[in-house]
Amino acid sequence: MRQFSSAMPGPAVPLAPHRTTSRREPGDGRHVPIAVCADFAAVALPTALALATAGHAHPVRHALVITAVWMLAGLATRRCPPWTWGEGASVGPVVRDWLLLLGVLAVLGAVPGTGALPAATPAALLPSLAATVVCRKVIHRHLMAVRRHARALRRVLVIGEAPAVDAVVEQLAERTDHEYVVVGACVVGDGEVESGVPVAARLRAGPPLAPDEDAGPVTGAAETLGADLVFAAAGRHMSGHRLRRLSWAVHDRGCPLMVLPGIVEVARRRVRLTSAAGLTLLHIAPPARRGLPAVLKAVTDRVGALLLLVLLAPLFALLALVVRTGSAGPVIYRQTRVGRGGAPFPMWKFRTMVVDADRMKHDLAAANEHDGHMFKLRRDPRVTPVGRFLRRSSLDELPQLVNVLLGHMSLVGPRPPLPEEVAGYDPVEMRRLSVKPGLTGLWQVSGRSDLSWQETVSLDLRYVDNWSWAWDISVMARTVRAVLDGRGAY
């Protein structure tokens, strides 16, 4: 969330009081040498030790060669550029480079005269994988922390029509996991900017009368506001040729320009840049629905559910005993939910409410504390004492592993809705049903019932459009922390 500067005339509307527009402090750049040094040490030291222990003739020399291959792989695949640290610190690029390193070493070992490496070398390289992943995660968390305190930010000047400027400001203000803070805008046309961002200049709505007509106001605004980055929102009056001339002026000042195409919530891995006949094109890959990713997800769901059911069998027995002795009624509660494509299925949970809870729901409808289709009460009188503990610890959801095993649900996905909730969905909300509902998901690891309905739908749609197997593994790992924390579970 950001608070806009009032360096230019006009009132500034603070969207987030804890964010300021102080000059950018060093933050991103210094992480690169730290990551490079960590990469170097993580490969060089254990490899040299392994080679020396195996009695290799030249352990240090070979360790340096292996380290050089690792560093060159990172350079070639752009593993450590500054802009990647704030994007979630994905493990995928690290694993890819590590496998590339093993492949290169296997090829080098087959070349006559180079000398075969000891069999223990791949095992010695495991610390490089772990250390690099840990380093990226630590850097990512540090960046998120300093950005929440308005540090390591980039001051942005937005150029576009008033509605586009408001849309950009609103989108950036919703989250704090990025480095951009808007300090002003150059508005195309006479439209009113409602977001409160200071309007530093006005540009003609029609074609410029002179080729450099936009250059003076934009560069002057950037200089006055101290902006170190310009966002240009494409629109009806911001044509390709106009953007091109504007980029000349901005780049001559030494300021980067980023063009916003208007698409939102699309993962970077789905976007590919290409060109044709002088046009710059963004190719957006469709969400993964079939092929190897879908097969891998299905296998992970079934195998994972089966293993967890076997391992947690003693806990199931204990919880069943606790529920049965805690209150009168069955141990398992069966409820109809809606799955992928709108297909209903029976979902099972450990019972957490009194037996006639469904009949009491109508009487409590006026007390609903949720702003959307879901029914939630922080102090629901229907919940039993044992049920309150099961809900806070999320243990009541464990029987849904059977649903996962039967193919009704996935380990990770959107929350499974009730039929009466789905009846009130609009076309956008219906897209939540494009994938199987999940035992856990972004909703569960991001606040659960404390989230508004709009936030819940936004998280679910982000997952539906951008899911990947690696993201599923990350969500499952975050679920453990969310369960222990218990925030939003009631």
C-alpha positions in Angstrom: 0.0 0.0 0.0 1.3 3.5 -0.8 0.9 7.0 0.3 1.3 9.6 -2.5 3.6 12.5 -2.3 2.2 16.1 -2.2 5.2 17.6 -4.0 2.9 19.0 -6.7 -0.1 21.2 -6.0 -3.4 19.6 -5.1 -4.4 17.3 -2.2 -3.0 13.8 -2.0 -5.2 11.0 -0.9 -3.3 8.6 1.4 -4.2 5.1 0.4 -1.8 3.6 2.9 -0.5 5.8 5.7 2.5 3.6 6.5 4.0 4.1 3.0 5.9 7.2 2.2 7.7 8.4 -1.0 11.1 8.9 0.4 14.0 8.7 -2.0 14.9 5.2 -2.9 17.4 3.6 -0.6 19.9 1.0 -1.7 18.2 -2.4 -1.3 18.0 -4.4 -4.5 21.4 -4.0 -5.9 23.4 -5.1 -2.9 21.6 -8.4 -2.9 23.2 -9.4 -6.1 26.8 -9.6 -4.8 25.6 -11.3 -1.6 23.8 -14.0 -3.8 26.8 -14.4 -6.0 29.2 -14.9 -3.1 26.8 -17.4 -1.5 26.6 -19.3 -4.8 30.4 -19.3 -5.1 31.0 -20.5 -1.6 28.2 -23.1 -1.6 29.8 -24.8 -4.6 33.5 -24.3 -4.2 33.9 -25.3 -0.5 32.0 -28.6 -0.4 33.3 -29.7 -3.8 36.9 -29.1 -2.9 36.4 -31.0 0.3 34.8 -33.9 -1.5 37.5 -34.1 -4.1 40.3 -33.9 -1.5 38.6 -36.6 0.6 38.3 -38.9 -2.4 42.1 -38.4 -3.1 41.7 -36.5 -6.3 45.0 -35.1 -7.7 43.9 -31.5 -8.0 40.9 -30.9 -5.8 41.2 -27.1 -5.7 41.6 -26.7 -9.4 38.7 -28.9 -10.3 36.5 -27.3 -7.6 37.2 -23.9 -9.2 36.3 -25.3 -12.6 33.0 -26.7 -11.3 32.3 -23.4 -9.5 33.0 -21.5 -12.7 30.5 -23.7 -14.6 27.9 -23.0 -11.9 28.4 -19.2 -12.0 28.4 -19.2 -15.8 25.1 -21.2 -15.8 23.6 -18.6 -13.5 24.8 -15.8 -15.7 23.5 -17.4 -18.9 20.1 -18.2 -17.5 19.9 -14.8 -15.6 19.4 -16.5 -12.2 20.4 -13.5 -10.1 19.2 -10.2 -11.7 18.0 -7.6 -9.2 14.4 -7.7 -10.4 13.9 -11.4 -9.5 14.3 -11.0 -5.8 10.9 -9.4 -5.2 9.0 -11.9 -7.4 8.7 -14.8 -4.9 12.2 -16.2 -5.1 11.2 -19.1 -7.3 13.1 -22.4 -6.7 12.6 -23.5 -10.3 15.5 -21.5 -11.8 17.9 -22.8 -9.2 17.0 -26.4 -9.7 17.2 -25.9 -13.5 20.7 -24.5 -13.2 21.8 -27.2 -10.8 20.7 -29.9 -13.2 22.5 -28.1 -16.0 25.6 -28.1 -13.9 25.4 -31.9 -13.4 24.9 -32.3 -17.1 27.9 -30.2 -18.0 30.1 -32.0 -15.5 29.0 -35.4 -17.0 30.0 -34.2 -20.5 33.3 -32.8 -19.3 34.0 -36.1 -17.4 33.6 -38.0 -20.7 36.2 -35.9 -22.5 39.5 -37.8 -22.7 42.3 -36.3 -20.6 40.1 -34.3 -18.2 39.9 -37.1 -15.6 36.7 -38.5 -14.3 35.2 -36.9 -11.2 34.6 -39.0 -8.1 31.1 -40.5 -7.7 30.6 -38.4 -4.6 30.7 -35.1 -6.6 26.9 -34.9 -7.2 26.3 -35.4 -3.5 28.8 -32.7 -2.7 26.9 -30.3 -4.9 23.7 -30.7 -2.9 24.7 -28.0 -0.5 24.9 -25.6 -3.5 21.3 -26.2 -4.3 20.2 -25.8 -0.7 22.3 -22.8 0.0 21.2 -21.0 -3.1 17.5 -21.6 -2.4 17.9 -20.5 1.3 19.7 -17.4 0.2 17.0 -16.4 -2.3 14.3 -16.9 0.3 16.1 -14.8 2.9 16.7 -12.0 0.4 13.0 -12.1 -0.7 11.8 -11.9 2.9 14.2 -9.1 3.7 13.0 -7.2 0.7 9.3 -7.6 1.7 10.1 -6.4 5.2 12.0 -3.3 4.1 9.3 -2.4 1.5 6.6 -2.5 4.1 8.6 0.2 5.9 8.8 2.3 2.7 12.4 1.5 1.9 14.1 0.1 -1.3 11.3 1.6 -3.4 11.3 3.1 -6.9 9.5 6.4 -7.5 7.1 6.1 -10.4 5.6 8.7 -12.7 2.5 7.4 -14.5 1.5 8.6 -17.9 -2.0 7.9 -19.4 -5.6 8.8 -19.5 -7.3 9.5 -16.1 -9.1 6.2 -15.8 -5.9 4.3 -16.7 -3.9 6.3 -14.1 -6.5 5.5 -11.4 -6.5 1.8 -12.4 -2.7 1.6 -12.1 -2.6 3.5 -8.8 -5.3 1.3 -7.3 -3.7 -1.9 -8.5 -0.3 -0.9 -7.0 -1.9 0.3 -3.8 -3.6 -3.1 -3.1 -0.3 -4.9 -2.3 3.1 -4.2 -0.8 5.1 -7.0 -2.4 6.6 -4.8 -5.1 9.0 -1.9 -5.3 6.9 0.8 -7.0 5.4 3.9 -5.3 3.6 6.4 -7.5 4.6 10.0 -6.9 2.7 11.8 -9.7 1.0 11.5 -13.1 1.0 13.1 -16.5 -2.6 12.8 -17.6 -3.6 12.6 -21.2 -6.7 14.7 -21.7 -8.9 16.6 -19.3 -10.2 13.7 -17.2 -10.3 13.9 -13.4 -7.9 11.7 -11.5 -9.8 10.3 -8.5 -7.0 8.4 -6.8 -5.5 11.5 -5.3 -2.1 11.2 -7.1 -0.7 14.6 -7.9 -1.2 15.6 -11.5 2.2 17.0 -12.6 1.2 17.8 -16.2 -1.5 17.5 -18.8 -0.9 16.1 -22.3 -3.1 16.6 -25.4 -5.8 14.0 -25.9 -5.3 14.2 -29.7 -2.2 13.7 -31.7 0.7 16.0 -30.6 1.0 19.2 -32.7 4.8 18.8 -32.6 7.0 15.6 -32.4 8.5 16.7 -29.1 5.4 18.2 -27.5 5.2 15.5 -24.8 8.9 15.5 -24.0 9.1 18.7 -22.1 6.1 18.2 -19.7 7.0 14.5 -19.0 10.8 15.0 -18.4 10.0 18.2 -16.4 7.6 16.3 -14.2 10.0 13.4 -13.7 12.8 15.8 -12.7 10.5 17.8 -10.3 9.1 14.7 -8.6 12.5 12.9 -8.5 11.0 9.9 -10.4 13.4 7.2 -11.4 10.9 5.2 -13.5 8.1 6.1 -15.9 5.0 3.9 -16.4 3.1 4.5 -19.6 -0.4 3.1 -19.7 -1.4 2.3 -23.3 -4.7 3.7 -24.4 -6.8 5.3 -27.1 -4.7 8.5 -27.1 -1.3 6.8 -26.4 -0.5 5.3 -29.8 2.6 3.2 -30.6 4.3 6.1 -32.5 3.5 8.5 -29.6 5.0 6.0 -27.1 8.0 5.6 -29.3 8.8 9.4 -29.3 8.0 9.6 -25.6 10.5 6.8 -24.9 13.2 8.7 -26.7 12.7 11.7 -24.4 12.6 9.6 -21.3 15.6 7.5 -22.2 17.7 10.5 -23.1 17.1 11.7 -19.6 18.4 8.3 -18.3 15.1 7.2 -17.0 13.7 3.7 -17.8 10.2 3.4 -19.3 7.8 0.6 -18.7 4.6 0.2 -20.9 1.6 -1.3 -19.2 -0.5 -3.3 -21.6 -3.5 -3.5 -19.3 -3.5 -7.2 -18.5 -3.6 -8.2 -14.8 -2.8 -11.3 -12.7 -0.8 -13.1 -15.4 2.3 -14.9 -14.1 5.5 -13.9 -15.8 6.2 -17.5 -16.9 3.0 -17.3 -19.1 4.2 -14.2 -21.0 6.6 -14.4 -24.0 7.7 -11.3 -25.9 7.8 -11.5 -29.7 7.6 -9.1 -32.7 6.2 -9.1 -36.2 6.2 -6.4 -38.9 7.6 -3.9 -36.4 4.9 -4.6 -33.8 5.8 -5.7 -30.3 3.6 -8.6 -29.3 2.9 -10.2 -25.9 2.1 -13.9 -26.2 0.1 -15.1 -23.2 0.1 -18.8 -22.8 -3.2 -20.4 -21.6 -3.6 -21.7 -18.1 -2.3 -25.3 -17.7 -5.4 -27.6 -18.0 -4.0 -30.7 -19.7 -0.7 -32.4 -20.6 2.2 -33.2 -18.3 1.4 -30.5 -15.7 -2.1 -31.8 -15.2 -0.9 -35.4 -15.0 1.7 -34.5 -12.5 -0.8 -32.7 -10.4 -3.2 -35.7 -10.5 -0.5 -38.1 -9.5 0.6 -35.8 -6.7 -2.9 -35.6 -5.4 -3.7 -39.3 -5.4 -0.3 -40.4 -4.0 -0.1 -37.6 -1.5 -3.6 -38.3 -0.2 -3.0 -42.0 0.1 0.3 -41.5 2.0 -1.3 -39.0 4.3 -4.3 -41.2 5.0 -2.0 -44.1 6.0 0.4 -42.0 8.1 -2.4 -40.1 9.8 -4.6 -43.2 10.5 -3.8 -43.1 14.3 -4.7 -39.4 14.4 -8.0 -40.0 12.6 -8.9 -42.6 15.3 -8.0 -40.2 18.1 -10.0 -37.4 16.6 -13.0 -39.6 16.0 -13.0 -40.6 19.6 -12.7 -36.9 20.7 -15.6 -35.8 18.5 -17.8 -38.7 19.6 -17.2 -38.0 23.3 -17.4 -34.2 22.9 -21.0 -34.0 21.9 -23.9 -36.2 20.7 -24.0 -36.9 17.0 -22.0 -38.6 14.2 -18.3 -38.3 13.9 -18.2 -37.4 10.2 -20.3 -34.6 8.8 -21.3 -35.0 5.1 -22.1 -31.9 3.1 -22.8 -31.3 -0.6 -20.3 -29.0 -2.3 -19.7 -27.9 -5.9 -16.6 -29.1 -7.7 -15.0 -28.5 -11.1 -17.4 -27.6 -13.8 -20.3 -27.1 -11.3 -20.5 -30.9 -10.5 -21.8 -31.5 -7.0 -20.0 -34.0 -4.7 -20.2 -35.2 -1.1 -17.5 -33.6 1.1 -16.6 -35.0 4.5 -15.3 -33.3 7.6 -15.0 -34.1 11.2 -18.2 -32.7 12.8 -17.6 -29.4 14.6 -21.2 -28.3 15.2 -24.3 -29.5 17.0 -26.4 -32.0 15.1 -29.2 -29.5 14.0 -26.7 -26.8 12.9 -28.0 -26.6 9.3 -31.6 -25.8 10.5 -30.2 -23.1 12.8 -28.3 -21.3 9.9 -31.4 -19.5 8.7 -32.0 -18.0 12.1 -28.4 -16.7 12.2 -28.4 -15.3 8.6 -28.8 -11.7 9.8 -25.6 -12.0 11.9 -23.4 -13.1 9.0 -20.0 -11.3 9.4 -18.8 -12.1 5.9 -19.3 -9.6 3.0 -19.8 -12.2 0.3 -21.6 -15.4 -0.5 -20.0 -17.3 2.4 -21.6 -17.5 5.8 -19.1 -16.9 8.7 -19.5 -16.0 12.3 -16.5 -15.5 14.5 -18.5 -16.7 17.6 -20.9 -19.2 16.0 -23.1 -20.6 18.7 -23.5 -23.9 16.8 -19.8 -24.8 17.1 -19.1 -27.3 19.9 -16.1 -26.8 22.2 -14.2 -29.6 20.5 -15.3 -28.3 17.1 -13.8 -24.9 18.0 -10.4 -26.5 18.6 -10.7 -28.6 15.4 -11.5 -25.6 13.3 -8.7 -23.4 14.7 -6.2 -26.2 14.0 -7.9 -27.2 10.7 -8.0 -30.8 11.8 -11.7 -31.0 10.9 -10.6 -30.9 7.2 -8.6 -34.1 7.2 -11.4 -36.4 6.0 -11.3 -34.5 2.8 -8.2 -36.5 1.9 -10.7 -39.2 1.0 -12.3 -36.7 -1.4 -8.8 -36.0 -2.9 -8.2 -39.8 -3.3 -11.6 -40.2 -5.0 -10.9 -37.4 -7.4 -13.5 -34.9 -6.1 -10.9 -32.5 -4.9 -7.2 -31.6 -5.2 -4.6 -31.1 -2.5 -4.4 -27.4 -3.6 -7.1 -25.3 -5.2 -9.9 -22.9 -4.4 -12.2 -23.4 -1.5 -15.1 -25.8 -2.3 -18.3 -23.7 -2.3 -21.9 -24.6 -1.3 -24.6 -24.9 -4.0 -26.4 -21.9 -2.5 -23.2 -19.9 -2.8 -22.7 -20.9 -6.4 -26.3 -19.9 -7.2 -25.3 -16.3 -6.5 -22.1 -16.3 -8.5 -21.5 -13.9 -11.4 -19.6 -15.0 -14.5 -16.3 -13.9 -13.0 -16.8 -15.8 -9.8 -17.9 -18.9 -11.8 -14.4 -19.1 -13.1 -13.4 -20.4 -9.6 -15.0 -23.7 -10.7 -12.6 -24.1 -13.6 -10.4 -26.3 -11.5 -10.9 -28.8 -8.7 -11.5 -27.3 -5.3 -8.6 -27.9 -2.9 -8.0 -29.2 0.6 -5.8 -26.1 1.0 -5.1 -23.1 -1.3 -4.2 -19.4 -1.4 -7.3 -18.6 0.6 -6.2 -20.8 3.5 -2.6 -19.5 3.6 -3.5 -15.8 3.2 -5.9 -15.1 6.1 -8.9 -17.5 5.5 -12.1 -16.0 7.0 -10.4 -12.7 7.7 -10.3 -12.0 4.0 -13.1 -10.1 2.2 -15.0 -11.8 -0.5 -13.3 -9.7 -3.2 -9.9 -10.7 -1.8 -11.0 -14.4 -1.8 -12.1 -14.3 -5.4 -9.0 -12.4 -6.5 -6.7 -15.1 -4.8 -8.7 -17.9 -6.3 -8.7 -16.5 -9.8 -5.0 -15.8 -9.6 -4.5 -19.5 -8.8 -6.9 -20.7 -11.5 -5.1 -18.8 -14.2 -1.5 -19.3 -13.1 -1.2 -22.5 -11.1 1.8 -24.7 -11.5 3.1 -27.8 -9.8 5.9 -25.9 -8.0 3.3 -23.3 -6.8 1.2 -26.2 -5.4 4.2 -27.5 -3.4 4.9 -23.9 -2.1 1.2 -23.5 -1.0 1.3 -26.9 0.8 4.5 -25.8 2.6 2.9 -22.5 3.6 -0.2 -24.4 4.9 1.8 -25.8 7.8 2.7 -22.4 9.0 -0.9 -21.1 8.5 -2.3 -24.1 10.5 0.1 -23.4 13.3 -0.7 -19.7 13.3 -4.5 -20.3 13.2 -5.2 -16.8 11.9 -8.6 -16.5 10.3 -9.8 -20.0 11.3 -13.2 -20.0 13.0 
